Amino acid sequence: SASVTIEIDGERGRIRPAKNMLPPLRSGGADGWYDLANLSISRDFIRGEFRLNGANKPKMTIDRRAGHISLDGLTKFNGTCTPLDADRKF
């Protein structure tokens, strides 16, 4: 059991991966947060990627209809999203 936290503000976003997803050697990130690059937000999906180190740049996909999230990098993660804003699904 692990959790991933994502914040999106306009066209910018950041992600805090679960600690067990973090490789021993990593670059960037502040207080466990990593900026999302190539962020794309549509009605049905939110997509982006982040850099943990030179060899590991996981891609993130959130299916806004189903409420599923996946991270695809050297370590894989799949889960269910829970919005913090109760007025919207995602």
DARA-V265410 format. One record per residue. N is the residue number from 1. RES is the residue in three letters. SS is DSSP state (H for helix, E for strand, L for the rest). PHI is phi in degrees with one decimal (999 if undefined). D_LAST is the distance of its C-alpha to the last C-alpha in Angstrom with 1 decimal. Layout:
BEGIN
n=N res=RES ss=SS phi=PHI d_last=D_LAST
n=N res=RES ss=SS phi=PHI d_last=D_LAST
END
This chain:
BEGIN
n=1 res=SER ss=L phi=999 d_last=21.8
n=2 res=ALA ss=L phi=-150.2 d_last=19.8
n=3 res=SER ss=L phi=-132.7 d_last=16.6
n=4 res=VAL ss=L phi=-123.1 d_last=14.9
n=5 res=THR ss=E phi=-113.5 d_last=13.2
n=6 res=ILE ss=E phi=-128.9 d_last=11.3
n=7 res=GLU ss=E phi=-119.9 d_last=11.4
n=8 res=ILE ss=E phi=-128.8 d_last=10.6
n=9 res=ASP ss=E phi=-132.8 d_last=12.7
n=10 res=GLY ss=L phi=68.0 d_last=13.5
n=11 res=GLU ss=L phi=-99.0 d_last=14.9
n=12 res=ARG ss=E phi=-114.7 d_last=15.6
n=13 res=GLY ss=E phi=-151.7 d_last=14.0
n=14 res=ARG ss=E phi=-148.1 d_last=15.5
n=15 res=ILE ss=E phi=-135.9 d_last=15.3
n=16 res=ARG ss=E phi=-118.2 d_last=17.4
n=17 res=PRO ss=L phi=-67.2 d_last=18.5
n=18 res=ALA ss=L phi=-61.0 d_last=20.1
n=19 res=LYS ss=H phi=-58.7 d_last=23.8
n=20 res=ASN ss=H phi=-74.4 d_last=25.2
n=21 res=MET ss=H phi=-89.8 d_last=23.5
n=22 res=LEU ss=L phi=-78.2 d_last=25.4
n=23 res=PRO ss=L phi=-74.2 d_last=28.7
n=24 res=PRO ss=L phi=-59.7 d_last=31.8
n=25 res=LEU ss=L phi=-103.9 d_last=32.3
n=26 res=ARG ss=L phi=-141.5 d_last=29.4
n=27 res=SER ss=L phi=-126.6 d_last=29.3
n=28 res=GLY ss=L phi=72.0 d_last=27.2
n=29 res=GLY ss=L phi=80.6 d_last=24.5
n=30 res=ALA ss=E phi=-132.5 d_last=24.9
n=31 res=ASP ss=L phi=55.5 d_last=24.6
n=32 res=GLY ss=L phi=87.8 d_last=22.7
n=33 res=TRP ss=E phi=-96.0 d_last=20.1
n=34 res=TYR ss=E phi=-127.3 d_last=20.2
n=35 res=ASP ss=E phi=-67.0 d_last=19.2
n=36 res=LEU ss=L phi=-88.1 d_last=17.0
n=37 res=ALA ss=E phi=-102.4 d_last=19.3
n=38 res=ASN ss=E phi=50.6 d_last=18.8
n=39 res=LEU ss=E phi=-68.9 d_last=15.1
n=40 res=SER ss=E phi=-130.6 d_last=13.9
n=41 res=ILE ss=E phi=-121.3 d_last=10.7
n=42 res=SER ss=L phi=-124.7 d_last=10.8
n=43 res=ARG ss=L phi=-61.7 d_last=9.4
n=44 res=ASP ss=L phi=-104.6 d_last=9.3
n=45 res=PHE ss=E phi=-138.9 d_last=9.4
n=46 res=ILE ss=E phi=-122.2 d_last=9.3
n=47 res=ARG ss=E phi=-131.6 d_last=12.9
n=48 res=GLY ss=E phi=-173.2 d_last=15.3
n=49 res=GLU ss=E phi=-145.9 d_last=18.3
n=50 res=PHE ss=L phi=-143.8 d_last=20.1
n=51 res=ARG ss=L phi=-108.9 d_last=23.7
n=52 res=LEU ss=L phi=-87.4 d_last=25.1
n=53 res=ASN ss=E phi=-162.4 d_last=28.6
n=54 res=GLY ss=L phi=-61.4 d_last=30.6
n=55 res=ALA ss=L phi=-102.2 d_last=30.3
n=56 res=ASN ss=E phi=-129.8 d_last=26.7
n=57 res=LYS ss=L phi=-124.4 d_last=23.9
n=58 res=PRO ss=L phi=-62.2 d_last=21.0
n=59 res=LYS ss=E phi=-100.3 d_last=18.4
n=60 res=MET ss=E phi=-112.5 d_last=14.8
n=61 res=THR ss=E phi=-134.9 d_last=12.6
n=62 res=ILE ss=E phi=-115.8 d_last=9.0
n=63 res=ASP ss=E phi=-88.3 d_last=9.0
n=64 res=ARG ss=L phi=-71.4 d_last=5.7
n=65 res=ARG ss=L phi=-76.4 d_last=8.2
n=66 res=ALA ss=L phi=-90.9 d_last=9.8
n=67 res=GLY ss=L phi=75.3 d_last=7.6
n=68 res=HIS ss=E phi=-110.3 d_last=10.4
n=69 res=ILE ss=E phi=-125.8 d_last=11.3
n=70 res=SER ss=E phi=-138.5 d_last=14.8
n=71 res=LEU ss=E phi=-119.8 d_last=17.1
n=72 res=ASP ss=E phi=-122.4 d_last=20.3
n=73 res=GLY ss=L phi=-148.0 d_last=23.2
n=74 res=LEU ss=L phi=-63.1 d_last=26.4
n=75 res=THR ss=L phi=-112.4 d_last=24.4
n=76 res=LYS ss=E phi=-101.6 d_last=21.8
n=77 res=PHE ss=E phi=-144.5 d_last=18.8
n=78 res=ASN ss=E phi=-134.6 d_last=16.6
n=79 res=GLY ss=E phi=-162.9 d_last=14.3
n=80 res=THR ss=E phi=-112.2 d_last=11.5
n=81 res=CYS ss=L phi=-88.6 d_last=8.3
n=82 res=THR ss=L phi=-126.4 d_last=8.2
n=83 res=PRO ss=L phi=-73.8 d_last=6.0
n=84 res=LEU ss=L phi=-84.4 d_last=8.8
n=85 res=ASP ss=L phi=-92.4 d_last=8.1
n=86 res=ALA ss=L phi=-68.2 d_last=9.2
n=87 res=ASP ss=L phi=-78.5 d_last=9.2
n=88 res=ARG ss=L phi=-129.2 d_last=5.6
n=89 res=LYS ss=L phi=-71.8 d_last=3.9
n=90 res=PHE ss=L phi=-155.5 d_last=0.0
END
